[in-house]
Amino acid sequence: MPTSKKRAWKKFVPIVEEAPPPSPAIHGRSASWNPANRFEKLHVDLGDADVVQIDPSDEEEKPRRETQFFRDLTKTIIARNDSPDVGFETSINPYRGCEHGCIYCFARPTHEYLGMSAGLDFESRIMVKTDAPKLLEAELSSPKWEPQVLVMSGVTDPYQPVERKLRITRGCLEVLAKFRNPVAIITKNRLVTRDIDLLSELSSHHAAAVNVSVTSLDPELQRVLEPRTSSPSARLEAVAALRAAGIPVGVMVAPIIPGLTDHEVPKIVEACARAGAQFAGYTIVRLPWAIAPFFEHWLDEHFPEKKEKVLSRIRHIRNGKINDPRWGFRTKGEGIFAEQIRSMFEVTCRRFGIDGRPELSTAAFRRRHEQLTLFR
């Protein structure tokens, strides 16, 4: 018998799965398959042709895949981040998974922790945190909470389509307005303008800012790249509406895809500046874990003639790899192409008078019990 009392852990070897051959797209989805979950030994994709094949000769578009929503029974709502190259420490994510279905989304692998796939599952099986506003109120009421900027959303979009009906994000904003806790929002959906009333109330205390993410001004590209997001013109309308309401608004040119969307950077910055954007930022696409073969498969489906150029450019800025997870390099890259993108972005921002981000304030923060003492 071994004398050591230490537990022997089996070394985990991630599954590397090759993408299937290009296949017909699924209506309303950027994903057309479910890559293997790297934490699961067994993987069966019921959409694979060799598993279920009703008519092998049928090359028509695959049928629409309906979205399913599941209740997320999480006990906390504020997530904390200690990554040195992320510009915030705390965030709120009302949803896990995102029906927007952006093909490049770095959050896709998070669905694998739920036993699902980073592919179709991520955009069609959504976890919904219905208790988020109640949980948020409890956390902000605690004396342990130190007022600070909360980001919505640090992972998935808080204004994805189902928010129109469920109004969970709005419920969280109502809580934030009650406490006057500052919030910064990142979204690709014009639905954010629905909550201008709450955002205006917060911004009157220098406690709100909105970043509208714009990847491309080409509606045809947007339709296959980010199928259920708002159109480019609708996002520009959102920028204009927020600016007109006096809410600090900026643009995230994100992610920039070398060889596919990088040439649009000056036009995107200009269009957003003319719409009223006051600040801007950018990131370059990153392809961790299952996203790399997933993204390559998408290029085969939609842009086979550009595939090699895009992948080559990505490798140039990723130290010869398809993905480089190093802090400080994963969002901006390095090398001549990364430098060209940085220079082009900065020059255009200066040209149109776009400055740094606004400083949000916690000075007006208040707790309910603190309000009641005013009447004693």
Residue frames relative to the residue before (quaternion, step in Angstrom):
aa qw qx qy qz dx dy dz
M 1.0000 0.0000 0.0000 0.0000 0.00 0.00 0.00
P 0.4980 -0.6534 0.4643 0.3310 3.59 -0.99 0.73
T 0.4260 -0.7233 0.4879 0.2397 3.56 -1.02 0.78
S 0.5995 0.5801 -0.3621 0.4159 3.60 1.17 -0.50
K 0.3212 -0.7505 0.5481 0.1820 3.57 -1.02 0.85
K 0.4599 0.6877 -0.4495 0.3368 3.58 1.26 0.00
R 0.4588 -0.6729 0.5076 0.2813 3.53 -1.06 0.80
A 0.3426 -0.7364 0.5474 0.2018 3.54 -0.92 0.92
W 0.1724 -0.7961 0.5746 0.0797 3.59 -0.57 1.14
K 0.4095 -0.6967 0.5362 0.2440 3.52 -0.99 0.89
K 0.4380 -0.7025 0.4918 0.2698 3.58 -0.76 1.00
F 0.3186 -0.7611 0.5400 0.1663 3.55 -0.87 1.01
V 0.1082 -0.7740 0.6225 0.0417 3.54 -0.89 0.99
P 0.3527 -0.7658 0.4889 0.2238 3.62 -0.38 1.14
I 0.4823 -0.6536 0.5072 0.2882 3.51 -1.17 0.72
V 0.1562 -0.7524 0.6322 0.0994 3.57 -0.95 0.85
E 0.0489 -0.8313 0.5532 -0.0243 3.53 -0.39 1.23
E 0.3584 -0.7165 0.5560 0.2215 3.55 -0.90 0.91
A 0.5215 -0.6325 0.4691 0.3286 3.55 -1.08 0.71
P 0.5032 -0.6357 0.4824 0.3316 3.58 -1.11 0.63
P 0.6645 -0.4722 0.3609 0.4530 3.61 -1.22 0.18
P 0.6423 -0.5156 0.3782 0.4227 3.62 -1.12 0.51
S 0.0433 -0.8032 0.5938 -0.0214 3.56 -0.94 0.93
P 0.6763 -0.4821 0.3391 0.4417 3.60 -1.20 0.29
A 0.4998 -0.6640 0.4681 0.3002 3.57 -1.00 0.82
I 0.4067 -0.6622 0.5664 0.2744 3.53 -1.32 0.37
H 0.5276 -0.6674 0.4245 0.3098 3.56 -0.75 1.05
G 0.8451 0.1595 -0.1392 0.4908 3.57 -0.84 1.02
R 0.6924 0.4200 -0.2772 0.5171 3.60 1.25 0.15
S 0.3757 -0.6855 0.5617 0.2710 3.55 -1.16 0.56
A 0.6779 0.4515 -0.2819 0.5070 3.58 1.15 -0.60
S 0.1200 -0.7923 0.5936 0.0744 3.56 -1.07 0.72
W 0.7765 0.1831 -0.1509 0.5838 3.58 1.26 0.23
N 0.3900 -0.6931 0.5568 0.2396 3.54 -1.34 0.24
P 0.2539 -0.7653 0.5672 0.1674 3.63 -0.33 1.15
A 0.6426 -0.5479 0.3715 0.3858 3.58 -1.20 0.52
N 0.4575 -0.6375 0.5523 0.2814 3.51 -1.21 0.68
R 0.4253 -0.7498 0.4423 0.2475 3.58 -0.60 1.11
F 0.6642 0.4946 -0.3110 0.4664 3.61 1.24 -0.25
E 0.6763 0.4851 -0.2855 0.4751 3.59 1.26 -0.22
K 0.4341 -0.6985 0.5077 0.2568 3.59 -0.99 0.84
L 0.7629 0.2982 -0.1555 0.5521 3.58 1.05 -0.82
H 0.0072 0.7965 -0.6037 0.0309 3.55 -0.90 0.94
V 0.0451 0.7698 -0.6340 0.0587 3.54 -0.82 1.09
D 0.1316 -0.7753 0.6156 0.0510 3.54 -0.71 1.11
L 0.2993 -0.7985 0.4960 0.1634 3.56 -0.33 1.24
G 0.6102 0.5346 -0.3648 0.4569 3.55 1.25 0.05
D 0.4804 0.6789 -0.4353 0.3446 3.58 1.25 -0.18
A 0.5563 -0.6379 0.4226 0.3241 3.56 -1.01 0.82
D 0.7061 0.4572 -0.2811 0.4619 3.61 1.04 -0.67
V 0.6331 0.4872 -0.3446 0.4930 3.58 1.30 0.09
V 0.7816 0.0056 0.0284 0.6231 3.54 0.87 -0.99
Q 0.1574 0.7837 -0.5810 0.1531 3.57 -0.57 1.09
I 0.2037 -0.8164 0.5327 0.0908 3.53 -0.08 1.32
D 0.7983 -0.0344 0.0597 0.5983 3.54 0.90 -0.94
P 0.3165 -0.7932 0.4880 0.1801 3.63 -0.14 1.23
S 0.6813 0.4993 -0.2978 0.4448 3.59 1.10 -0.57
D 0.5603 0.6211 -0.3817 0.3931 3.56 1.27 -0.25
E 0.0530 -0.8265 0.5601 -0.0184 3.58 -0.39 1.25
E 0.4014 0.7260 -0.4741 0.2949 3.57 1.24 0.29
E 0.6962 -0.4689 0.3378 0.4259 3.52 -1.29 0.28
K 0.5134 -0.6438 0.4706 0.3168 3.54 -1.01 0.83
P 0.5688 -0.6133 0.4160 0.3568 3.62 -1.08 0.62
R 0.6423 -0.5271 0.3982 0.3887 3.54 -1.26 0.45
R 0.2451 -0.7466 0.5971 0.1612 3.58 -0.99 0.79
E 0.3633 -0.7573 0.5047 0.1993 3.55 -0.58 1.16
T 0.4436 -0.6839 0.5155 0.2642 3.54 -1.17 0.65
Q 0.1792 -0.7590 0.6180 0.0990 3.54 -1.07 0.83
F 0.1838 -0.7829 0.5885 0.0830 3.54 -1.06 0.82
F 0.1095 -0.7993 0.5908 0.0091 3.55 -0.95 0.99
R 0.4818 -0.6717 0.4828 0.2891 3.56 -1.01 0.82
D 0.2226 -0.7579 0.6035 0.1090 3.55 -0.88 1.03
L 0.2109 -0.8250 0.5184 0.0780 3.58 -0.49 1.22
T 0.1604 0.8158 -0.5360 0.1464 3.57 1.04 0.73
K 0.3759 -0.7474 0.5118 0.1952 3.57 -1.11 0.72
T 0.7460 0.2513 -0.1832 0.5888 3.59 1.28 -0.13
I 0.2602 -0.7920 0.5345 0.1392 3.59 -1.11 0.56
I 0.6689 0.4662 -0.3144 0.4862 3.62 1.14 -0.44
A 0.1722 -0.7839 0.5921 0.0719 3.57 -0.68 1.16
R 0.2396 -0.7810 0.5642 0.1193 3.56 -1.05 0.77
N 0.1414 -0.8017 0.5804 0.0195 3.53 -0.98 0.92
D 0.1026 -0.8072 0.5789 0.0520 3.55 -0.95 0.90
S 0.3305 0.7452 -0.5114 0.2718 3.60 1.20 0.43
P 0.4432 -0.7417 0.4342 0.2548 3.61 -0.69 1.01
D 0.7381 0.3931 -0.2473 0.4895 3.62 1.16 -0.35
V 0.5554 0.5381 -0.4195 0.4753 3.58 1.20 0.50
G 0.4132 -0.7807 0.4267 0.1942 3.56 -0.72 1.07
F 0.7355 0.3200 -0.2589 0.5381 3.62 1.06 0.53
E 0.3963 -0.7368 0.5083 0.2043 3.56 -1.23 0.52
T 0.8007 0.1704 -0.0789 0.5688 3.60 1.07 -0.66
S 0.0060 0.8115 -0.5830 0.0390 3.55 -1.07 0.73
I 0.2815 -0.7209 0.6082 0.1766 3.54 -1.37 0.31
N 0.0424 -0.7909 0.6105 -0.0015 3.57 -0.88 0.97
P 0.2343 -0.8138 0.5146 0.1344 3.62 -0.10 1.23
Y 0.7821 0.2369 -0.1167 0.5644 3.59 1.20 -0.50
R 0.1837 -0.7255 0.6469 0.1466 3.55 -1.26 0.55
G 0.6944 0.2456 -0.2660 0.6219 3.52 -0.53 1.26
C 0.1038 -0.8171 0.5662 0.0302 3.57 -1.13 0.52
E 0.3913 -0.7513 0.4923 0.2002 3.54 -0.67 1.16
H 0.4642 0.6627 -0.4577 0.3686 3.60 1.19 -0.18
G 0.2233 -0.8490 0.4586 0.1377 3.58 1.15 -0.63
C 0.2052 0.7844 -0.5596 0.1713 3.62 1.00 0.67
I 0.4845 -0.7228 0.4110 0.2718 3.57 -0.62 1.16
Y 0.7351 0.4532 -0.2150 0.4562 3.59 1.05 -0.81
C 0.3842 0.7923 -0.4447 0.1639 3.61 1.26 -0.29
F 0.4110 -0.7350 0.4899 0.2256 3.56 -0.68 1.13
A 0.6249 0.5647 -0.3372 0.4205 3.60 1.23 -0.38
R 0.4281 0.7347 -0.4566 0.2618 3.61 1.17 -0.27
P 0.6791 0.5020 -0.3268 0.4242 3.67 0.80 -0.84
T 0.5349 0.6237 -0.4242 0.3807 3.63 1.15 -0.31
H 0.5920 0.5767 -0.3726 0.4220 3.61 1.15 -0.46
E 0.5686 0.6019 -0.3833 0.4092 3.56 1.20 -0.42
Y 0.5927 0.5570 -0.3682 0.4505 3.60 1.17 -0.44
L 0.6696 0.4702 -0.2874 0.4980 3.58 1.28 -0.32
G 0.5621 -0.6124 0.3798 0.4058 3.58 1.31 0.09
M 0.6013 0.5456 -0.3563 0.4625 3.57 1.26 0.33
S 0.5768 -0.5985 0.4350 0.3462 3.56 -1.30 -0.04
A 0.5335 -0.6181 0.4822 0.3175 3.53 -1.28 0.50
G 0.6117 0.5873 -0.3349 0.4108 3.58 1.27 -0.23
L 0.8488 0.0480 0.0027 0.5266 3.56 -0.66 -1.13
D 0.5997 0.5806 -0.3680 0.4096 3.58 1.01 -0.75
F 0.6421 0.5601 -0.3317 0.4050 3.57 0.90 -0.93
E 0.7854 0.3300 -0.1729 0.4943 3.58 0.94 -0.81
S 0.7521 0.3641 -0.2230 0.5021 3.61 1.22 -0.04
R 0.7139 0.3074 -0.2390 0.5820 3.60 1.29 0.00
I 0.0114 -0.8604 0.5031 -0.0806 3.52 0.12 1.40
M 0.2842 -0.7343 0.5951 0.1612 3.54 -0.94 0.97
V 0.1682 -0.8211 0.5450 0.0225 3.56 -0.72 1.16
K 0.2299 -0.7870 0.5613 0.1127 3.57 -0.69 1.10
T 0.1446 -0.8481 0.5061 0.0598 3.56 0.36 1.30
D 0.7020 0.4583 -0.2708 0.4731 3.60 1.12 -0.56
A 0.3154 0.8034 -0.4712 0.1820 3.58 1.26 0.11
P 0.6747 0.4828 -0.3364 0.4456 3.68 0.76 -0.84
K 0.6587 0.5047 -0.3142 0.4611 3.60 0.96 -0.85
L 0.6555 0.5053 -0.3085 0.4688 3.58 0.97 -0.84
L 0.6444 0.5268 -0.3165 0.4551 3.57 1.01 -0.85
E 0.6468 0.5143 -0.3279 0.4579 3.59 0.94 -0.83
A 0.6478 0.5178 -0.3226 0.4562 3.57 0.98 -0.81
E 0.6865 0.4847 -0.2960 0.4541 3.59 0.93 -0.85
L 0.6750 0.4767 -0.3042 0.4739 3.60 0.99 -0.75
S 0.6305 0.5435 -0.3301 0.4451 3.58 1.18 -0.55
S 0.5782 0.6110 -0.3715 0.3929 3.56 1.19 -0.51
P 0.4966 -0.6567 0.4750 0.3106 3.61 -0.98 0.78
K 0.5683 0.6004 -0.3766 0.4180 3.57 1.28 -0.27
W 0.6041 0.5761 -0.3606 0.4161 3.59 1.19 -0.45
E 0.1728 -0.7591 0.6218 0.0851 3.53 -0.81 1.06
P 0.4770 -0.7010 0.4385 0.2980 3.62 -0.51 1.11
Q 0.2072 0.7514 -0.6003 0.1792 3.55 -0.87 1.02
V 0.6505 -0.5225 0.3774 0.4018 3.55 -1.27 0.31
L 0.1682 -0.7495 0.6341 0.0885 3.55 -0.97 0.97
V 0.2500 -0.7645 0.5768 0.1428 3.58 -0.92 0.90
M 0.0582 -0.7492 0.6591 0.0286 3.55 -1.06 0.88
S 0.6698 -0.4700 -0.5746 0.0159 1.63 -0.87 2.24
G 0.4825 -0.7011 0.4421 0.2833 3.56 -0.95 0.76
V 0.7683 0.3057 -0.1661 0.5373 3.58 1.21 -0.43
T 0.8213 0.0194 0.0117 0.5701 3.61 0.44 -1.15
D 0.6484 -0.5749 0.3456 0.3600 3.56 -1.18 0.64
P 0.3833 -0.7411 0.5018 0.2282 3.62 -0.78 0.97
Y 0.7298 0.3843 -0.2292 0.5169 3.60 1.25 -0.26
Q 0.2214 0.7620 -0.5738 0.2029 3.59 0.93 0.82
P 0.7684 -0.4554 0.1853 0.4097 3.61 -1.17 0.61
V 0.6792 0.5098 -0.3212 0.4190 3.64 0.84 -0.84
E 0.5152 0.6442 -0.4192 0.3792 3.61 1.21 -0.32
R 0.5507 0.6128 -0.3953 0.4061 3.59 1.13 -0.55
K 0.7393 0.3903 -0.2057 0.5087 3.56 1.05 -0.80
L 0.7546 0.4268 -0.2286 0.4429 3.60 0.79 -0.99
R 0.1743 -0.8462 0.4891 0.1198 3.60 1.18 -0.58
I 0.2543 0.7819 -0.5268 0.2154 3.59 1.04 0.74
T 0.6385 0.5180 -0.3210 0.4701 3.58 0.96 -0.84
R 0.6441 0.5076 -0.3256 0.4706 3.58 0.96 -0.82
G 0.6283 0.5350 -0.3372 0.4531 3.58 1.00 -0.79
C 0.6466 0.5058 -0.3156 0.4758 3.59 1.02 -0.76
L 0.6486 0.5101 -0.3207 0.4650 3.58 1.00 -0.78
E 0.6018 0.5486 -0.3581 0.4567 3.59 1.07 -0.65
V 0.6466 0.5018 -0.3107 0.4834 3.57 1.03 -0.79
L 0.6572 0.5121 -0.3087 0.4589 3.58 0.91 -0.90
A 0.6486 0.5046 -0.3203 0.4714 3.59 1.02 -0.77
K 0.6197 0.5465 -0.3399 0.4491 3.59 1.04 -0.74
F 0.7492 0.3705 -0.1999 0.5113 3.56 0.98 -0.87
R 0.3117 -0.7612 0.4919 0.2855 3.57 1.31 -0.36
N 0.3207 0.7341 -0.5267 0.2843 3.55 0.99 0.86
P 0.4719 -0.7080 0.4383 0.2898 3.62 -0.72 0.98
V 0.0742 -0.7899 0.6087 -0.0006 3.54 -1.15 0.79
A 0.1220 -0.7470 0.6484 0.0820 3.55 -1.17 0.72
I 0.1817 -0.8111 0.5536 0.0513 3.56 -0.77 1.09
I 0.1011 -0.7513 0.6492 0.0623 3.55 -1.14 0.78
T 0.1857 0.8050 -0.5411 0.1571 3.61 -0.64 1.04
K 0.3060 -0.7179 0.5929 0.1983 3.52 -1.34 0.39
N 0.6539 0.5407 -0.2874 0.4444 3.58 1.26 0.13
R 0.4972 -0.6749 0.4717 0.2734 3.54 -0.95 0.95
L 0.4763 0.6949 -0.4236 0.3330 3.59 1.26 -0.35
V 0.5107 0.6507 -0.4218 0.3714 3.60 1.17 -0.40
T 0.6128 0.5699 -0.3552 0.4165 3.61 1.09 -0.60
R 0.5013 0.6409 -0.4244 0.3973 3.61 1.21 -0.32
D 0.7637 0.3879 -0.1790 0.4841 3.57 1.05 -0.83
I 0.2254 0.8031 -0.5186 0.1878 3.57 1.16 0.56
D 0.6055 0.5724 -0.3689 0.4119 3.61 1.01 -0.69
L 0.7043 0.4447 -0.2620 0.4875 3.59 0.86 -0.92
L 0.6533 0.5108 -0.3131 0.4628 3.56 1.00 -0.81
S 0.6227 0.5285 -0.3368 0.4685 3.60 1.08 -0.67
E 0.6335 0.5301 -0.3249 0.4606 3.56 1.02 -0.82
L 0.6788 0.4781 -0.2842 0.4795 3.57 0.94 -0.87
S 0.6750 0.5062 -0.3089 0.4390 3.58 0.92 -0.87
S 0.5613 0.5873 -0.3926 0.4312 3.60 1.19 -0.38
H 0.7063 0.3663 -0.2361 0.5578 3.57 1.31 -0.32
H 0.4845 -0.6732 0.4137 0.3754 3.58 1.29 0.38
A 0.5185 0.6657 -0.3703 0.3885 3.56 1.09 0.80
A 0.7326 0.3455 -0.2586 0.5264 3.63 1.07 0.56
A 0.1009 0.7486 -0.6527 0.0578 3.53 -1.22 0.70
V 0.1880 -0.7856 0.5838 0.0820 3.55 -1.10 0.73
N 0.1462 -0.7559 0.6331 0.0803 3.54 -1.03 0.89
V 0.1614 -0.7704 0.6105 0.0877 3.58 -0.65 1.08
S 0.2858 -0.7824 0.5351 0.1410 3.57 -0.64 1.14
V 0.0106 -0.7887 0.6135 -0.0386 3.57 -0.82 1.06
T 0.1923 -0.8115 0.5474 0.0694 3.56 -0.60 1.18
S 0.7914 -0.0418 0.0757 0.6051 3.55 1.08 -0.82
L 0.3743 -0.7020 0.5539 0.2455 3.56 -1.22 0.49
D 0.5542 0.6048 -0.3773 0.4299 3.57 1.33 -0.04
P 0.3454 -0.7774 0.4823 0.2094 3.64 -0.37 1.17
E 0.6196 0.5374 -0.3548 0.4488 3.60 1.10 -0.55
L 0.6491 0.4838 -0.3125 0.4969 3.57 1.01 -0.75
Q 0.6378 0.5350 -0.3284 0.4462 3.58 0.93 -0.88
R 0.6356 0.5682 -0.3342 0.4017 3.60 0.97 -0.81
V 0.7548 0.3416 -0.2122 0.5183 3.61 1.01 -0.69
L 0.6469 0.5253 -0.3108 0.4571 3.59 1.20 -0.50
E 0.7875 0.0517 0.0393 0.6129 3.54 1.03 -0.96
P 0.1254 -0.9029 0.3984 0.1018 3.57 0.79 1.10
R 0.8031 0.2734 -0.1598 0.5048 3.63 0.95 -0.65
T 0.4271 0.6581 -0.4871 0.3837 3.54 1.16 0.62
S 0.6177 -0.5094 0.4222 0.4252 3.57 -1.28 0.12
S 0.5816 -0.5886 0.4330 0.3575 3.57 -1.13 0.63
P 0.6602 -0.5053 0.3588 0.4244 3.62 -1.17 0.38
S 0.6621 0.5020 -0.3195 0.4556 3.61 0.92 -0.83
A 0.6410 0.5199 -0.3294 0.4586 3.60 1.03 -0.73
R 0.6364 0.5184 -0.3348 0.4628 3.59 1.05 -0.67
L 0.6325 0.5092 -0.3315 0.4804 3.58 1.05 -0.73
E 0.6168 0.5323 -0.3366 0.4721 3.59 1.08 -0.70
A 0.6327 0.5282 -0.3284 0.4612 3.57 1.05 -0.77
V 0.6186 0.5348 -0.3366 0.4670 3.58 1.01 -0.83
A 0.6767 0.5006 -0.2926 0.4538 3.58 0.87 -0.96
A 0.6687 0.5063 -0.3042 0.4517 3.59 0.94 -0.89
L 0.6575 0.5045 -0.3082 0.4671 3.59 0.97 -0.81
R 0.6497 0.5072 -0.3127 0.4721 3.57 0.99 -0.85
A 0.6497 0.5228 -0.3192 0.4502 3.58 0.97 -0.84
A 0.6845 0.4717 -0.2742 0.4835 3.58 1.15 -0.63
G 0.5317 -0.6658 0.3844 0.3554 3.57 1.30 0.04
I 0.4789 0.6534 -0.4413 0.3859 3.57 1.25 0.39
P 0.4771 -0.6608 0.4820 0.3217 3.64 -0.75 0.89
V 0.0404 0.8169 -0.5683 0.0894 3.57 -0.68 1.12
G 0.0190 -0.7964 0.6043 -0.0133 3.51 -1.03 0.85
V 0.4145 -0.6877 0.5362 0.2604 3.53 -1.32 -0.14
M 0.1898 -0.7181 0.6543 0.1421 3.52 -1.18 0.70
V 0.1981 -0.7436 0.6282 0.1149 3.59 -0.57 1.15
A 0.3854 0.7456 -0.4183 0.3472 3.50 0.33 1.29
P 0.5959 -0.3488 -0.7233 -0.0118 1.34 -1.72 1.77
I 0.4496 -0.6370 0.5450 0.3084 3.54 -1.21 0.52
I 0.1720 -0.7846 0.5906 0.0773 3.58 -0.80 1.04
P 0.3618 -0.7555 0.4988 0.2227 3.62 -0.32 1.20
G 0.8028 0.2568 -0.2102 0.4953 3.53 -0.93 0.92
L 0.7555 0.3255 -0.2011 0.5318 3.58 1.26 -0.14
T 0.8327 0.0831 -0.0255 0.5469 3.60 0.82 -0.92
D 0.4557 0.7190 -0.4498 0.2701 3.63 1.19 -0.20
H 0.6292 0.5493 -0.3467 0.4267 3.61 1.05 -0.64
E 0.6376 0.5529 -0.3199 0.4307 3.60 1.22 -0.37
V 0.4230 0.7515 -0.4502 0.2317 3.59 1.20 -0.35
P 0.6916 0.4631 -0.3195 0.4530 3.69 0.68 -0.89
K 0.6676 0.5028 -0.3102 0.4531 3.61 0.95 -0.83
I 0.6351 0.5222 -0.3361 0.4594 3.59 1.01 -0.76
V 0.6613 0.4990 -0.3080 0.4677 3.58 0.86 -0.95
E 0.6594 0.5108 -0.3127 0.4545 3.59 0.91 -0.89
A 0.6740 0.5019 -0.3029 0.4496 3.59 0.83 -0.98
C 0.6803 0.4802 -0.2916 0.4707 3.58 0.94 -0.85
A 0.6250 0.5320 -0.3345 0.4631 3.58 1.05 -0.74
R 0.6658 0.4928 -0.2978 0.4745 3.58 0.95 -0.85
A 0.6539 0.5009 -0.3107 0.4743 3.58 1.17 -0.58
G 0.6718 -0.5201 0.2871 0.4426 3.57 1.25 -0.32
A 0.3896 0.7305 -0.4854 0.2811 3.61 1.22 0.10
Q 0.2600 -0.8019 0.5270 0.1081 3.57 -0.90 0.97
F 0.7862 0.1005 -0.0536 0.6074 3.60 1.19 -0.43
A 0.1346 -0.8092 0.5712 0.0281 3.57 -1.20 0.42
G 0.0229 -0.7647 0.6433 0.0297 3.50 -1.33 0.44
Y 0.1277 -0.7951 0.5841 0.1012 3.56 -1.22 0.13
T 0.0764 -0.7436 0.6571 0.0975 3.54 -1.34 0.33
I 0.3613 -0.6944 0.5734 0.2419 3.54 -1.27 0.44
V 0.6200 -0.5933 0.3624 0.3637 3.55 -0.96 0.89
R 0.0486 -0.7703 0.6345 0.0415 3.55 -1.09 0.76
L 0.2288 -0.8172 0.5275 0.0397 3.53 -0.98 0.96
P 0.0397 0.8350 -0.5470 0.0433 3.61 0.43 1.15
W 0.8714 0.1318 -0.0879 0.4642 3.53 -1.33 0.52
A 0.8617 -0.0748 0.0583 0.4985 3.60 -0.87 -0.97
I 0.5485 0.6487 -0.4057 0.3372 3.60 1.13 -0.43
A 0.5948 0.5975 -0.3743 0.3860 3.61 1.03 -0.65
P 0.7248 0.3782 -0.2695 0.5088 3.67 0.63 -0.94
F 0.5894 0.5849 -0.3482 0.4351 3.54 1.17 -0.65
F 0.6807 0.4808 -0.2704 0.4820 3.58 0.94 -0.97
E 0.6294 0.5289 -0.3308 0.4634 3.59 1.02 -0.78
H 0.6279 0.5311 -0.3241 0.4675 3.57 1.03 -0.80
W 0.6463 0.5196 -0.3115 0.4639 3.58 1.02 -0.85
L 0.6319 0.5170 -0.3347 0.4705 3.59 1.01 -0.75
D 0.6206 0.5366 -0.3374 0.4616 3.61 1.01 -0.77
E 0.6849 0.5020 -0.2800 0.4478 3.56 0.98 -0.85
H 0.8372 0.2613 -0.0805 0.4737 3.56 0.82 -1.02
F 0.8173 0.1003 -0.0333 0.5665 3.61 1.03 -0.69
P 0.0072 0.8462 -0.5327 0.0077 3.62 0.69 1.01
E 0.6520 0.5307 -0.3217 0.4356 3.58 1.08 -0.67
K 0.7208 0.4088 -0.2406 0.5054 3.60 1.23 -0.40
K 0.4096 0.7643 -0.4437 0.2264 3.56 1.27 -0.24
E 0.7157 0.4588 -0.2817 0.4450 3.60 0.65 -1.02
K 0.6315 0.5283 -0.3362 0.4573 3.58 1.01 -0.74
V 0.6687 0.5076 -0.3010 0.4523 3.57 0.88 -0.97
L 0.6993 0.4708 -0.2758 0.4619 3.58 0.82 -1.00
S 0.6241 0.5375 -0.3347 0.4578 3.57 1.07 -0.73
R 0.6592 0.5029 -0.3050 0.4685 3.59 0.94 -0.89
I 0.6364 0.5248 -0.3304 0.4589 3.56 0.99 -0.83
R 0.6602 0.4991 -0.3131 0.4657 3.59 0.93 -0.84
H 0.6084 0.5646 -0.3507 0.4338 3.59 1.07 -0.70
I 0.7508 0.3742 -0.2185 0.4985 3.58 0.95 -0.81
R 0.6974 0.4406 -0.2584 0.5028 3.59 1.31 -0.15
N 0.6044 -0.6090 0.3570 0.3692 3.57 0.99 0.83
G 0.7254 -0.4528 0.2264 0.4664 3.56 1.05 0.86
K 0.6599 0.4846 -0.3000 0.4897 3.57 1.29 -0.01
I 0.5689 -0.5793 0.4465 0.3759 3.54 -1.27 0.26
N 0.7862 0.0711 -0.0532 0.6115 3.58 1.26 -0.43
D 0.0840 -0.7804 0.6194 0.0157 3.55 -1.00 0.90
P 0.1867 -0.8501 0.4850 0.0859 3.62 -0.16 1.25
R 0.3942 0.7449 -0.4787 0.2463 3.62 1.17 0.04
W 0.5461 -0.6048 0.4731 0.3349 3.53 -1.07 0.85
G 0.8019 0.2990 -0.2219 0.4672 3.54 -1.04 0.78
F 0.7449 0.3462 -0.2121 0.5294 3.60 1.19 -0.42
R 0.5972 0.6286 -0.3660 0.3381 3.60 1.08 -0.64
T 0.7328 0.4130 -0.2532 0.4779 3.63 1.06 -0.56
K 0.7914 0.3028 -0.1479 0.5101 3.60 1.10 -0.61
G 0.3700 -0.7457 0.4860 0.2661 3.60 1.18 -0.41
E 0.2378 -0.7477 0.5956 0.1726 3.55 -1.34 -0.20
G 0.6171 0.5499 -0.4042 0.3918 3.55 -1.25 0.33
I 0.7658 -0.4216 0.2447 0.4194 3.54 -1.33 0.16
F 0.6794 0.4806 -0.3116 0.4586 3.61 0.91 -0.82
A 0.6276 0.5179 -0.3319 0.4772 3.58 1.04 -0.74
E 0.6523 0.5122 -0.3089 0.4655 3.58 1.01 -0.80
Q 0.6243 0.5339 -0.3362 0.4607 3.59 1.03 -0.74
I 0.6544 0.5081 -0.3083 0.4676 3.57 0.97 -0.88
R 0.6550 0.5166 -0.3089 0.4567 3.58 0.93 -0.92
S 0.6768 0.4945 -0.2915 0.4609 3.56 0.88 -0.95
M 0.6524 0.5189 -0.3109 0.4566 3.58 0.94 -0.92
F 0.6561 0.5118 -0.3037 0.4640 3.57 0.97 -0.87
E 0.7023 0.4780 -0.2814 0.4462 3.59 0.77 -0.99
V 0.6425 0.5204 -0.3267 0.4579 3.59 0.96 -0.83
T 0.6718 0.4939 -0.3030 0.4615 3.59 0.91 -0.88
C 0.6295 0.5306 -0.3365 0.4571 3.60 0.99 -0.77
R 0.6562 0.4984 -0.3117 0.4731 3.58 0.95 -0.85
R 0.6370 0.5549 -0.3274 0.4232 3.55 0.96 -0.86
F 0.7871 0.3095 -0.1552 0.5104 3.58 0.97 -0.84
G 0.5719 -0.6708 0.3513 0.3155 3.54 1.21 0.51
I 0.4076 0.6957 -0.4918 0.3286 3.59 1.09 0.64
D 0.1676 -0.8135 0.5547 0.0499 3.56 -0.69 1.16
G 0.7558 -0.3731 0.2891 0.4539 3.55 -1.31 -0.34
R 0.6960 -0.4824 0.3441 0.4055 3.52 -1.34 0.14
P 0.5325 -0.6204 0.4579 0.3490 3.61 -1.15 0.53
E 0.4187 -0.6713 0.5462 0.2751 3.55 -1.20 0.54
L 0.2193 -0.7785 0.5754 0.1215 3.57 -0.61 1.11
S 0.3154 -0.7861 0.5180 0.1196 3.54 -1.09 0.81
T 0.2775 -0.7388 0.5907 0.1684 3.56 -1.18 0.69
A 0.3655 0.7838 -0.4528 0.2169 3.59 1.29 0.01
A 0.7328 0.4313 -0.2404 0.4682 3.60 1.03 -0.72
F 0.3730 0.7523 -0.4814 0.2513 3.60 1.23 0.00
R 0.0416 0.7910 -0.6081 0.0542 3.56 -1.05 0.82
R 0.2763 -0.7246 0.6041 0.1837 3.56 -1.21 0.55
R 0.6583 -0.5371 0.3447 0.3992 3.55 -1.17 0.56
H 0.6808 0.4867 -0.3108 0.4506 3.61 0.82 -0.91
E 0.6144 0.5394 -0.3497 0.4575 3.57 1.17 -0.56
Q 0.6238 0.5324 -0.3342 0.4645 3.59 1.13 -0.67
L 0.6582 0.5308 -0.3160 0.4303 3.59 0.96 -0.87
T 0.6171 0.5659 -0.3611 0.4105 3.62 1.03 -0.63
L 0.5581 0.6194 -0.3873 0.3935 3.56 1.19 -0.41
F 0.7215 0.4463 -0.2362 0.4738 3.58 1.16 -0.61
R 0.5172 0.6397 -0.4197 0.3835 3.62 1.26 0.10
